[in-house]
Amino acid sequence: MTGGGAPGAAGIIRCLKMDSRIQLLVGDANPEAVGRYLNEAFIDLPLASDPDFIDRLLAISIDHKIDVLFPLVTRELFKLAGEKERFLQHGIRIIVSDDESLRIANDKSALVDHLKKHHILVPEFKIVHSLEELEQAAIELGYPQKNVVVKPSVSNGSRGVRVLSEQIDEYDLLMNYKPSNLYSSLSKIKSTFEGKPFPEFLVSEYLPGDEFTIDTLVFQGEPYCIVPRRRLKMVEGISTKGRFEKNETIIEYARAIISSMNLSGPIGIQVKQAEDGQFKVLEINPRIQGTSVSALGAGINLPLNAVLQEFYQTIPPLDEPKWGVSFTRYYMEVFH
């Protein structure tokens, strides 16, 4: 498992170690990653941007007789997607989707455009390449009477995402919210980018309703495990409190999204409710999500089953999730 210092690494390590048949090697580019202290075997890895990343990772995998490689780092996925066959020649399977599916899933603009072409419901959106286009798109989507969302087409987590609103109370934001709040205004965005490079942006309908994360496991392009959880509390974009709910509408929506793409392994989908009550996609995470380990409370060990389906090349039998289970995440220290 790479990404031994990722936010969800501790829980994923715990999930994998629940099967005594698994011998786990954890790696990370940070020699002080928490995974070093949570697993018996740890190895230093180069960064994904290192030209020798693939050769070094393959050599480590061969040397340690690795059967399944489980990458947690988004940047590693793109390097590994094109090398699946090379690793497979040495009997090493990688839990990663193909290049084109990764490109679509990781690009928010490409994703909604792809889903729209497949007649799958998405928020109203426009793809823009300049400040002038962004302003025009916001107005066409109802701004300033309505809130709109702007986000870079390619970014990790919540980086670059803002809700443009002229109804916000600046005093309330200053006194009652942490500086990481998502609200801004068109004038602030324009002043921020003045004289700076402007990447491709997605301008879209604001979805004010309930938000769900959907954990899925995909085998040979088809989803066979779809577990929605309501996001009740978030800290810096990461769920810290939630509840597993059997919402058939959301489950079928996620099934349609996954079935339109050639994805593989654990895939996360974020959806939010529009004003009319319909759920619409926010983004796809083409990897296991940090909070996926909370599905243990619903009786589903997502990381372990992701590994087992690669190892055995068949779908492990899964019980029906224990719907209605809630979870709360908290910080915990490791001393070394």
SERO-4910 file (N, C-alpha, C, O; in steps of 0.05 Angstrom, whole numbers):
BEGIN
 pado doro    nc1    nc2    nc3   cac1   cac2   cac3    cc1    cc2    cc3    oc1    oc2    oc3
  Met    A     17    -24      0      0      0      0     18     25      0     34     28     18
  Thr    A     14     42    -20     28     67    -20     11     88     -5    -11     83      3
  Gly    A     23    112     -2      8    133     12      4    128     41    -17    134     52
  Gly    A     25    117     55     24    111     83     19    135    101     15    132    125
  Gly    A     21    159     90     16    183    106     -9    197     98    -15    219    107
  Ala    A    -25    185     80    -50    197     71    -70    199     95    -68    184    114
  Pro    A    -90    217     93   -109    221    115   -123    195    123   -129    191    147
  Gly    A   -129    178    104   -143    153    110   -126    129    114   -136    107    117
  Ala    A    -99    133    114    -81    110    114    -84     93    139    -84     68    137
  Ala    A    -86    106    162    -88     90    187   -111     71    187   -108     47    195
  Gly    A   -135     80    179   -158     63    178   -156     41    157   -165     19    161
  Ile    A   -144     48    134   -141     28    113   -121      6    122   -126    -18    116
  Ile    A   -100     13    135    -81     -6    146    -96    -25    165    -93    -49    164
  Arg    A   -112    -13    182   -127    -29    202   -146    -49    188   -148    -72    196
  Cys    A   -159    -40    167   -177    -57    151   -163    -80    138   -172   -103    139
  Leu    A   -140    -75    126   -125    -96    112   -113   -116    132   -111   -140    125
  Lys    A   -106   -108    155    -94   -126    175   -115   -143    189   -108   -160    205
  Met    A   -140   -139    182   -161   -156    194   -162   -184    181   -175   -202    192
  Asp    A   -148   -188    159   -145   -214    146   -117   -224    151    -98   -212    140
  Ser    A   -114   -245    166    -87   -255    174    -72   -266    150    -47   -270    152
  Arg    A    -85   -271    127    -71   -281    104    -54   -260     90    -36   -266     75
  Ile    A    -60   -234     96    -47   -213     82    -21   -205     96    -21   -200    120
  Gln    A      1   -204     81     26   -193     90     28   -165     78     31   -163     53
  Leu    A     28   -145     94     25   -118     84     52   -103     86     65   -102    106
  Leu    A     59    -91     63     82    -73     62     71    -45     56     57    -40     36
  Val    A     77    -25     74     67      2     71     90     19     61    113     16     71
  Gly    A     85     38     43    106     56     33     96     84     32     72     89     30
  Asp    A    115    103     32    108    132     29    134    147     23    156    138     30
  Ala    A    130    170     10    153    187      3    163    202     28    186    212     28
  Asn    A    146    204     48    154    217     73    164    195     93    148    179    101
  Pro    A    189    195    101    199    175    118    187    175    146    189    156    161
  Glu    A    173    197    153    160    200    179    130    196    177    115    203    195
  Ala    A    120    185    155     92    180    151     81    162    173     95    144    183
  Val    A     57    167    181     45    152    204     45    122    199     46    106    217
  Gly    A     43    114    173     42     86    166     67     71    175     65     46    180
  Arg    A     89     85    178    114     72    188    110     60    216    122     39    223
  Tyr    A     93     73    232     90     65    260     65     48    265     60     39    287
  Leu    A     50     43    243     25     28    246     27      0    233      8    -15    235
  Asn    A     49     -5    220     52    -31    206     81    -41    210    100    -25    213
  Glu    A     84    -67    211    110    -79    217    130    -73    195    154    -70    200
  Ala    A    121    -72    170    139    -68    147    133    -42    133    110    -36    125
  Phe    A    154    -25    130    151      1    117    175      5     99    197     -3    105
  Ile    A    170     19     76    193     25     58    190     54     47    167     63     42
  Asp    A    212     67     44    212     94     33    208     93      3    220     76    -11
  Leu    A    191    110     -8    185    111    -36    193    138    -48    192    158    -34
  Pro    A    199    139    -74    202    165    -87    175    178    -92    154    165    -91
  Leu    A    175    204    -96    151    218   -104    141    208   -131    157    199   -147
  Ala    A    115    211   -136    104    204   -162    117    220   -184    118    211   -207
  Ser    A    126    244   -178    138    262   -198    167    254   -205    178    264   -224
  Asp    A    178    236   -190    206    227   -194    207    211   -220    190    193   -224
  Pro    A    226    217   -238    228    201   -263    232    171   -258    225    155   -276
  Asp    A    243    164   -235    249    136   -229    226    123   -213    230    100   -204
  Phe    A    204    137   -210    182    126   -193    174     98   -201    173     80   -184
  Ile    A    167     94   -226    157     68   -235    178     47   -232    172     25   -222
  Asp    A    202     52   -242    223     32   -240    229     24   -211    233      1   -205
  Arg    A    230     44   -194    236     39   -166    213     23   -153    218      4   -138
  Leu    A    188     30   -159    165     16   -147    164    -13   -157    157    -31   -142
  Leu    A    169    -17   -183    169    -44   -194    191    -61   -181    187    -84   -174
  Ala    A    215    -49   -178    237    -64   -165    230    -72   -137    236    -94   -128
  Ile    A    218    -53   -122    210    -59    -94    189    -82    -94    190   -100    -77
  Ser    A    170    -80   -112    148   -100   -113    159   -128   -119    150   -147   -108
  Ile    A    178   -129   -138    190   -155   -145    206   -166   -122    204   -189   -115
  Asp    A    222   -148   -109    239   -156    -87    223   -167    -64    232   -185    -50
  His    A    200   -155    -59    184   -163    -35    162   -183    -43    144   -189    -27
  Lys    A    163   -192    -68    143   -212    -77    114   -203    -74     97   -217    -63
  Ile    A    109   -178    -82     83   -166    -80     63   -179   -100     70   -182   -123
  Asp    A     39   -185    -91     18   -195   -109     -1   -173   -118     -9   -172   -142
  Val    A     -7   -155   -100    -26   -133   -106    -15   -107    -96     -5   -105    -74
  Leu    A    -15    -87   -114     -6    -60   -107    -31    -42   -104    -47    -40   -122
  Phe    A    -33    -29    -81    -56    -13    -73    -47     17    -70    -40     25    -48
  Pro    A    -48     33    -91    -40     61    -89    -62     78    -78    -86     76    -86
  Leu    A    -55     96    -59    -74    115    -47    -71    143    -58    -88    160    -54
  Val    A    -49    149    -71    -42    176    -79    -51    181   -107    -44    166   -126
  Thr    A    -67    202   -111    -79    208   -137    -58    211   -159    -61    200   -181
  Arg    A    -36    225   -153    -16    229   -174     -2    203   -182      7    200   -205
  Glu    A     -2    184   -164     10    158   -171     -8    143   -190      2    127   -207
  Leu    A    -34    147   -188    -53    132   -205    -47    135   -235    -47    116   -250
  Phe    A    -41    160   -243    -37    166   -271    -11    153   -281     -9    144   -304
  Lys    A      9    152   -264     34    139   -271     30    109   -274     41     96   -292
  Leu    A     14     98   -256     11     69   -255     -9     58   -276     -7     35   -284
  Ala    A    -29     74   -283    -50     65   -302    -38     54   -328    -47     35   -339
  Gly    A    -17     68   -337     -5     60   -363     15     37   -360     26     28   -380
  Glu    A     20     28   -336     41      8   -331     29    -18   -320     44    -36   -311
  Lys    A      3    -21   -321    -10    -45   -310      1    -70   -322      6    -90   -308
  Glu    A      4    -70   -348     13    -94   -362     42   -101   -355     49   -125   -352
  Arg    A     58    -81   -352     86    -85   -345     88    -98   -317    104   -117   -313
  Phe    A     73    -89   -298     72   -101   -271     61   -129   -272     70   -147   -258
  Leu    A     40   -132   -289     26   -158   -290     45   -180   -301     42   -204   -294
  Gln    A     64   -172   -318     84   -191   -328    100   -204   -305    112   -225   -308
  His    A    101   -190   -282    115   -200   -259     95   -211   -238    102   -215   -215
  Gly    A     70   -215   -246     50   -226   -228     39   -206   -208     28   -213   -187
  Ile    A     42   -180   -214     34   -159   -195      9   -145   -207     11   -133   -229
  Arg    A    -13   -145   -193    -37   -131   -201    -39   -104   -187    -32   -102   -164
  Ile    A    -47    -84   -202    -50    -57   -191    -79    -49   -189    -94    -53   -209
  Ile    A    -88    -39   -166   -115    -30   -163   -117     -2   -174   -114     18   -160
  Val    A   -122      0   -200   -124     26   -213   -141     23   -239   -140      2   -252
  Ser    A   -155     44   -246   -171     45   -271   -153     51   -294   -129     56   -291
  Asp    A   -164     49   -319   -148     55   -342   -144     85   -346   -157    101   -333
  Asp    A   -126     92   -364   -118    120   -368   -141    138   -375   -145    159   -362
  Glu    A   -158    131   -394   -179    148   -403   -200    152   -381   -210    174   -377
  Ser    A   -207    131   -367   -227    133   -345   -216    151   -323   -231    167   -311
  Leu    A   -190    148   -317   -178    166   -297   -179    195   -305   -185    212   -289
  Arg    A   -173    200   -330   -172    227   -340   -200    240   -337   -202    263   -328
  Ile    A   -220    226   -344   -248    236   -342   -255    240   -313   -266    261   -306
  Ala    A   -250    221   -296   -258    222   -268   -244    244   -253   -255    257   -235
  Asn    A   -219    250   -261   -203    270   -246   -207    298   -256   -198    317   -244
  Asp    A   -221    301   -279   -226    327   -291   -256    333   -288   -272    321   -301
  Lys    A   -262    352   -271   -290    357   -264   -306    366   -288   -330    359   -291
  Ser    A   -294    382   -306   -308    390   -330   -312    367   -349   -334    364   -360
  Ala    A   -291    351   -353   -294    328   -371   -314    308   -360   -329    295   -376
  Leu    A   -316    306   -334   -335    287   -321   -364    295   -327   -379    278   -337
  Val    A   -371    320   -322   -399    328   -326   -406    328   -356   -429    321   -364
  Asp    A   -386    334   -372   -391    333   -401   -395    304   -410   -413    299   -426
  His    A   -379    286   -400   -382    257   -406   -410    247   -397   -423    233   -413
  Leu    A   -418    253   -373   -443    243   -362   -467    255   -378   -486    241   -383
  Lys    A   -465    280   -385   -487    293   -400   -490    279   -427   -513    274   -436
  Lys    A   -468    272   -440   -469    258   -466   -481    230   -463   -492    219   -482
  His    A   -480    219   -438   -491    192   -433   -519    195   -421   -530    176   -410
  His    A   -530    219   -422   -558    224   -413   -561    218   -383   -582    209   -374
  Ile    A   -540    225   -368   -541    222   -339   -543    249   -326   -528    268   -334
  Leu    A   -560    253   -307   -566    279   -296   -541    291   -283   -527    278   -268
  Val    A   -536    317   -289   -514    332   -278   -524    360   -271   -544    368   -282
  Pro    A   -509    375   -255   -517    403   -250   -514    419   -276   -499    412   -294
  Glu    A   -530    440   -279   -525    459   -301   -497    469   -299   -487    475   -278
  Phe    A   -483    470   -322   -455    478   -321   -445    492   -347   -458    490   -368
  Lys    A   -423    505   -344   -409    517   -367   -379    515   -361   -370    518   -339
  Ile    A   -364    508   -382   -335    506   -380   -322    531   -391   -328    539   -414
  Val    A   -304    544   -376   -294    570   -384   -264    570   -383   -251    554   -369
  His    A   -252    589   -398   -223    590   -401   -212    618   -396   -189    623   -401
  Ser    A   -228    637   -387   -219    664   -381   -238    676   -360   -260    667   -355
  Leu    A   -228    698   -348   -245    712   -328   -270    723   -341   -292    723   -329
  Glu    A   -268    733   -366   -292    743   -380   -312    721   -384   -336    726   -380
  Glu    A   -303    697   -392   -322    675   -396   -334    666   -369   -357    659   -368
  Leu    A   -318    667   -348   -328    659   -321   -350    678   -313   -371    669   -303
  Glu    A   -346    704   -316   -366    724   -309   -392    720   -325   -414    720   -314
  Gln    A   -389    715   -351   -412    711   -368   -427    686   -360   -452    685   -359
  Ala    A   -412    665   -354   -425    639   -347   -440    642   -321   -462    632   -318
  Ala    A   -428    656   -301   -441    660   -275   -468    675   -279   -488    668   -267
  Ile    A   -467    695   -296   -492    711   -301   -513    693   -314   -537    694   -307
  Glu    A   -505    677   -334   -523    660   -348   -536    639   -330   -558    629   -335
  Leu    A   -521    632   -309   -531    612   -289   -547    625   -267   -555    612   -247
  Gly    A   -551    651   -269   -569    664   -250   -556    683   -230   -570    695   -213
  Tyr    A   -530    685   -230   -515    703   -212   -521    732   -220   -521    738   -244
  Pro    A   -525    751   -201   -522    749   -172   -547    741   -157   -546    737   -132
  Gln    A   -570    738   -171   -594    730   -157   -591    702   -145   -602    696   -124
  Lys    A   -576    684   -159   -572    657   -149   -542    653   -143   -525    665   -156
  Asn    A   -537    636   -124   -509    627   -119   -500    609   -142   -516    594   -153
  Val    A   -474    610   -148   -463    591   -168   -436    581   -156   -425    593   -138
  Val    A   -427    559   -166   -403    546   -157   -382    548   -179   -387    543   -202
  Val    A   -357    556   -171   -335    556   -190   -313    537   -179   -308    537   -155
  Lys    A   -301    522   -196   -280    504   -187   -261    498   -211   -270    496   -234
  Pro    A   -235    495   -206   -217    487   -228   -225    460   -238   -234    443   -223
  Ser    A   -222    456   -264   -229    430   -275   -212    407   -263   -223    386   -258
  Val    A   -187    413   -257   -169    393   -245   -158    405   -219   -143    424   -219
  Ser    A   -165    392   -197   -155    400   -171   -160    377   -152   -177    360   -157
  Asn    A   -145    377   -129   -148    356   -109   -164    367    -86   -160    390    -77
  Gly    A   -182    350    -75   -198    358    -52   -215    382    -59   -228    382    -80
  Ser    A   -216    401    -41   -233    425    -45   -217    449    -55   -227    471    -55
  Arg    A   -192    444    -63   -175    466    -72   -187    481    -96   -194    469   -116
  Gly    A   -190    507    -92   -200    524   -114   -230    526   -116   -240    542   -132
  Val    A   -245    511   -100   -274    511   -101   -285    535    -85   -277    540    -62
  Arg    A   -303    550    -97   -316    573    -84   -345    574    -92   -353    568   -114
  Val    A   -362    582    -72   -390    588    -77   -392    618    -80   -387    633    -61
  Leu    A   -399    627   -104   -402    656   -108   -430    665    -99   -450    654   -108
  Ser    A   -430    684    -81   -456    693    -70   -454    723    -64   -435    732    -53
  Glu    A   -476    737    -70   -478    765    -63   -496    768    -38   -501    791    -29
  Gln    A   -505    746    -27   -523    747     -4   -508    741     22   -520    742     43
  Ile    A   -481    736     21   -467    729     45   -463    754     62   -460    777     52
  Asp    A   -462    750     88   -457    771    108   -427    769    115   -419    751    130
  Glu    A   -411    789    106   -382    788    110   -376    789    140   -356    777    148
  Tyr    A   -391    804    156   -387    805    184   -391    777    197   -375    769    214
  Asp    A   -412    764    188   -418    737    199   -395    718    191   -387    702    208
  Leu    A   -385    720    167   -363    702    159   -338    708    175   -324    689    184
  Leu    A   -332    733    180   -308    741    195   -309    731    224   -289    721    234
  Met    A   -332    735    237   -334    730    265   -342    701    273   -336    692    294
  Asn    A   -355    687    255   -367    661    262   -356    637    246   -364    615    252
  Tyr    A   -339    642    226   -329    620    210   -299    620    209   -286    642    211
  Lys    A   -287    597    206   -258    595    203   -251    606    175   -267    606    157
  Pro    A   -225    614    171   -217    626    145   -221    608    121   -220    617     99
  Ser    A   -225    582    126   -227    563    104   -254    561     92   -260    542     77
  Asn    A   -273    580     98   -300    578     87   -299    580     57   -280    591     45
  Leu    A   -320    569     44   -321    567     15   -333    591      0   -332    592    -24
  Tyr    A   -344    610     15   -359    631      2   -340    654     -8   -321    661      5
  Ser    A   -348    664    -31   -333    687    -42   -353    702    -60   -377    697    -59
  Ser    A   -342    721    -75   -359    737    -94   -344    739   -120   -320    734   -122
  Leu    A   -359    746   -141   -347    749   -167   -325    770   -168   -304    766   -180
  Ser    A   -330    792   -154   -309    813   -154   -283    804   -141   -262    811   -149
  Lys    A   -285    787   -120   -261    777   -106   -246    757   -125   -221    758   -126
  Ile    A   -261    740   -139   -248    722   -157   -234    737   -179   -211    730   -187
  Lys    A   -246    757   -189   -234    773   -211   -208    787   -202   -188    788   -216
  Ser    A   -209    798   -177   -185    812   -167   -163    792   -161   -139    798   -164
  Thr    A   -170    767   -152   -150    747   -146   -135    738   -171   -111    734   -169
  Phe    A   -149    736   -194   -136    727   -218   -124    749   -235   -112    744   -256
  Glu    A   -127    774   -227   -117    796   -243    -86    793   -246    -71    793   -227
  Gly    A    -78    791   -272    -50    789   -278    -38    761   -273    -14    757   -276
  Lys    A    -55    742   -266    -46    715   -260    -56    695   -282    -75    701   -296
  Pro    A    -43    672   -284    -53    652   -303    -81    642   -296    -87    640   -272
  Phe    A    -97    637   -316   -125    627   -310   -128    599   -322   -128    596   -346
  Pro    A   -131    579   -305   -135    552   -315   -164    548   -323   -181    565   -318
  Glu    A   -169    525   -336   -197    519   -343   -214    516   -317   -205    502   -298
  Phe    A   -237    528   -317   -255    527   -294   -282    515   -302   -291    518   -325
  Leu    A   -295    503   -283   -323    494   -286   -340    513   -269   -336    516   -245
  Val    A   -360    525   -282   -379    542   -269   -406    526   -269   -415    519   -290
  Ser    A   -417    522   -246   -441    505   -245   -462    514   -225   -457    531   -208
  Glu    A   -485    502   -228   -508    506   -211   -500    500   -182   -486    481   -176
  Tyr    A   -509    517   -163   -505    512   -135   -526    492   -125   -550    496   -129
  Leu    A   -517    472   -111   -535    451   -100   -537    455    -69   -517    450    -55
  Pro    A   -560    465    -60   -562    473    -31   -569    451    -12   -568    455     12
  Gly    A   -576    427    -22   -588    406     -5   -568    388      9   -544    394     11
  Asp    A   -578    365     17   -562    345     31   -540    334     13   -543    332    -11
  Glu    A   -518    326     26   -495    316     11   -489    287     19   -491    280     43
  Phe    A   -483    270      0   -477    242      5   -450    235     -9   -444    245    -30
  Thr    A   -435    218      5   -413    205     -8   -421    176    -13   -434    163      3
  Ile    A   -414    166    -37   -421    138    -44   -396    122    -48   -380    128    -66
  Asp    A   -391    103    -31   -369     85    -34   -377     62    -51   -398     49    -47
  Thr    A   -361     56    -72   -368     34    -90   -343     16    -93   -321     25    -91
  Leu    A   -348     -9    -99   -328    -27   -109   -335    -36   -137   -358    -44   -142
  Val    A   -316    -34   -155   -321    -39   -183   -304    -62   -192   -280    -63   -187
  Phe    A   -316    -82   -206   -301   -105   -216   -307   -108   -245   -329   -112   -253
  Gln    A   -285   -107   -261   -288   -110   -291   -308    -90   -302   -324    -97   -319
  Gly    A   -307    -66   -292   -324    -44   -302   -352    -43   -291   -367    -24   -298
  Glu    A   -360    -62   -274   -387    -62   -263   -387    -59   -233   -372    -72   -219
  Pro    A   -404    -40   -222   -405    -37   -193   -421    -60   -180   -443    -66   -190
  Tyr    A   -410    -72   -159   -425    -93   -146   -429    -86   -116   -443   -101   -102
  Cys    A   -418    -64   -107   -422    -55    -80   -425    -25    -81   -407    -11    -89
  Ile    A   -448    -15    -72   -454     14    -72   -465     21    -45   -487     13    -38
  Val    A   -450     37    -30   -458     43     -2   -459     74      2   -438     86      5
  Pro    A   -483     86      1   -484    115      6   -483    121     36   -494    107     52
  Arg    A   -469    143     42   -469    153     69   -474    184     69   -461    199     54
  Arg    A   -492    192     86   -499    220     88   -476    234    103   -467    225    123
  Arg    A   -468    257     92   -446    273    105   -459    292    125   -472    311    117
  Leu    A   -455    287    150   -468    303    171   -449    325    182   -458    345    191
  Lys    A   -423    320    179   -403    340    188   -378    336    172   -369    313    168
  Met    A   -366    358    164   -341    357    148   -320    376    159   -327    398    168
  Val    A   -295    368    159   -273    385    166   -253    386    143   -241    365    136
  Glu    A   -250    409    131   -232    413    108   -238    392     86   -220    381     74
  Gly    A   -264    388     81   -272    371     60   -273    341     66   -282    325     50
  Ile    A   -265    334     90   -264    305     99   -287    300    118   -291    315    137
  Ser    A   -302    279    113   -325    272    130   -315    263    157   -297    247    160
  Thr    A   -326    275    178   -320    267    205   -344    256    220   -342    246    242
  Lys    A   -368    259    208   -392    248    219   -411    241    197   -414    257    178
  Gly    A   -424    218    198   -443    211    177   -460    187    184   -459    177    207
  Arg    A   -477    179    165   -496    157    170   -501    142    144   -505    155    123
  Phe    A   -500    116    145   -505     99    122   -535     96    117   -550     88    135
  Glu    A   -543    103     93   -572    103     87   -577     89     60   -563     93     41
  Lys    A   -597     72     60   -605     57     36   -624     75     20   -648     73     23
  Asn    A   -612     91      3   -628    109    -15   -626     97    -43   -606    100    -56
  Glu    A   -647     85    -52   -647     71    -78   -642     90   -101   -630     83   -121
  Thr    A   -652    114    -99   -648    134   -120   -619    140   -123   -608    141   -146
  Ile    A   -605    144   -101   -576    150   -102   -561    125   -111   -542    128   -127
  Ile    A   -568    102   -102   -555     77   -111   -557     73   -141   -537     67   -154
  Glu    A   -580     77   -152   -584     73   -181   -569     95   -197   -559     90   -219
  Tyr    A   -569    119   -186   -554    141   -199   -524    135   -200   -511    138   -220
  Ala    A   -513    125   -177   -485    118   -176   -479     95   -196   -458     94   -209
  Arg    A   -498     76   -197   -494     53   -216   -492     63   -245   -476     53   -260
  Ala    A   -509     82   -252   -509     93   -279   -482    107   -285   -471    104   -307
  Ile    A   -473    122   -266   -447    137   -269   -424    117   -273   -409    119   -292
  Ile    A   -422     97   -255   -400     78   -257   -402     62   -283   -381     57   -295
  Ser    A   -426     54   -290   -429     37   -314   -423     51   -340   -418     39   -361
  Ser    A   -422     78   -339   -415     93   -363   -385     96   -367   -376    107   -388
  Met    A   -369     86   -348   -340     90   -349   -326     63   -343   -338     46   -329
  Asn    A   -302     60   -353   -287     35   -348   -269     38   -323   -245     37   -325
  Leu    A   -282     41   -300   -268     44   -275   -262     17   -262   -273     -3   -270
  Ser    A   -245     17   -242   -237     -8   -229   -230     -3   -200   -218     18   -194
  Gly    A   -237    -22   -182   -229    -20   -154   -248     -3   -138   -272      0   -146
  Pro    A   -239      8   -116   -256     26    -99   -258     54   -112   -238     66   -117
  Ile    A   -282     63   -116   -287     89   -128   -307    104   -111   -327     94   -101
  Gly    A   -300    130   -106   -318    147    -90   -332    167   -107   -321    178   -126
  Ile    A   -358    172   -101   -374    191   -115   -386    210    -95   -397    201    -75
  Gln    A   -385    236   -101   -398    256    -84   -422    267    -99   -421    275   -122
  Val    A   -445    267    -85   -470    279    -97   -483    298    -77   -478    296    -52
  Lys    A   -498    316    -87   -512    336    -70   -540    341    -82   -544    338   -106
  Gln    A   -558    349    -65   -586    352    -73   -591    381    -84   -583    400    -71
  Ala    A   -604    382   -107   -611    407   -119   -637    419   -107   -649    405    -90
  Glu    A   -644    443   -115   -668    455   -104   -693    439   -110   -712    439    -94
  Asp    A   -693    425   -132   -717    408   -140   -717    381   -127   -734    365   -132
  Gly    A   -697    376   -109   -696    350    -95   -680    328   -108   -675    307    -96
  Gln    A   -671    332   -133   -656    312   -147   -627    313   -139   -615    335   -135
  Phe    A   -614    290   -136   -586    288   -130   -569    290   -155   -576    277   -176
  Lys    A   -548    306   -154   -531    310   -177   -502    308   -169   -495    314   -146
  Val    A   -485    299   -187   -458    292   -180   -441    318   -175   -445    338   -189
  Leu    A   -423    317   -156   -404    338   -151   -377    330   -163   -364    345   -178
  Glu    A   -368    305   -157   -343    296   -167   -340    266   -163   -356    253   -149
  Ile    A   -320    254   -176   -313    226   -172   -284    225   -162   -267    240   -172
  Asn    A   -279    209   -142   -252    203   -134   -245    175   -144   -256    155   -134
  Pro    A   -227    173   -164   -221    147   -176   -202    129   -159   -184    117   -170
  Arg    A   -206    129   -133   -189    114   -114   -206    110    -89   -228    120    -87
  Ile    A   -194     96    -70   -208     93    -44   -207    120    -29   -187    135    -30
  Gln    A   -229    127    -16   -231    152     -1   -223    147     28   -226    125     38
  Gly    A   -213    168     40   -203    166     67   -224    156     87   -217    142    106
  Thr    A   -249    164     83   -270    157    102   -284    130     95   -302    122    108
  Ser    A   -275    117     73   -287     92     65   -285     71     87   -301     53     88
  Val    A   -265     73    104   -261     53    126   -285     54    145   -289     35    160
  Ser    A   -300     76    146   -323     77    164   -344     57    157   -361     50    173
  Ala    A   -343     46    132   -363     26    124   -360      0    140   -377    -17    140
  Leu    A   -338     -2    155   -335    -25    174   -359    -26    193   -368    -48    200
  Gly    A   -368     -3    201   -391     -1    219   -416    -12    207   -435    -20    221
  Ala    A   -418    -11    180   -441    -22    166   -436    -51    157   -452    -62    142
  Gly    A   -413    -62    165   -407    -90    159   -393    -95    133   -391   -118    124
  Ile    A   -382    -74    121   -368    -76     95   -339    -67     98   -334    -44    105
  Asn    A   -320    -85     93   -292    -78     94   -283    -71     65   -273    -89     51
  Leu    A   -285    -46     57   -280    -38     30   -250    -42     22   -245    -54      1
  Pro    A   -231    -33     38   -203    -37     29   -196    -67     26   -183    -74      6
  Leu    A   -204    -83     44   -198   -112     43   -210   -125     18   -197   -140      4
  Asn    A   -236   -119     13   -249   -131    -10   -237   -121    -36   -237   -135    -56
  Ala    A   -228    -96    -36   -214    -86    -60   -189   -102    -67   -184   -108    -90
  Val    A   -174   -109    -46   -150   -126    -50   -158   -154    -58   -146   -166    -76
  Leu    A   -177   -166    -44   -185   -193    -50   -195   -198    -78   -190   -218    -90
  Gln    A   -210   -178    -88   -221   -182   -115   -198   -181   -136   -200   -194   -157
  Glu    A   -177   -166   -130   -154   -166   -149   -138   -192   -146   -129   -204   -165
  Phe    A   -135   -201   -121   -119   -225   -116   -132   -249   -128   -118   -266   -141
  Tyr    A   -158   -252   -124   -172   -276   -133   -185   -273   -161   -195   -292   -172
  Gln    A   -186   -248   -170   -199   -242   -196   -228   -252   -197   -237   -262   -217
  Thr    A   -241   -249   -174   -270   -255   -172   -282   -237   -151   -267   -226   -134
  Ile    A   -308   -235   -151   -321   -217   -132   -325   -231   -105   -338   -252   -104
  Pro    A   -314   -221    -83   -318   -233    -57   -348   -230    -49   -360   -210    -55
  Pro    A   -360   -250    -36   -387   -248    -27   -390   -227     -6   -374   -226     13
  Leu    A   -410   -209     -9   -414   -188     11   -442   -189     22   -461   -194      8
  Asp    A   -444   -184     48   -471   -183     60   -484   -156     54   -470   -137     47
  Glu    A   -510   -154     58   -524   -129     57   -513   -110     78   -511   -118    101
  Pro    A   -507    -85     71   -497    -67     92   -517    -63    115   -541    -66    110
  Lys    A   -508    -57    138   -525    -51    161   -533    -21    159   -520     -4    169
  Trp    A   -556    -17    146   -565     11    141   -573     24    167   -583     11    186
  Gly    A   -569     50    168   -577     66    191   -555     70    211   -558     85    231
  Val    A   -532     56    207   -509     59    225   -497     87    221   -492     95    199
  Ser    A   -491    101    243   -477    127    242   -448    123    251   -442    104    265
  Phe    A   -431    142    244   -403    141    253   -393    169    259   -404    189    249
  Thr    A   -373    171    276   -359    195    282   -330    189    282   -321    170    294
  Arg    A   -314    206    268   -285    202    266   -272    222    285   -283    244    291
  Tyr    A   -248    215    296   -234    232    314   -204    228    311   -195    208    299
  Tyr    A   -189    247    321   -160    246    319   -149    227    340   -160    224    362
  Met    A   -127    213    333   -115    195    352    -84    195    347    -76    196    324
  Glu    A    -69    196    368    -40    198    366    -27    170    364    -38    150    373
  Val    A     -3    170    351     14    147    352     41    157    362     52    177    352
  Phe    A     52    143    383     77    152    395    100    135    385     97    111    383
  His    A    123    148    380    145    133    369    171    146    379    193    136    372
***
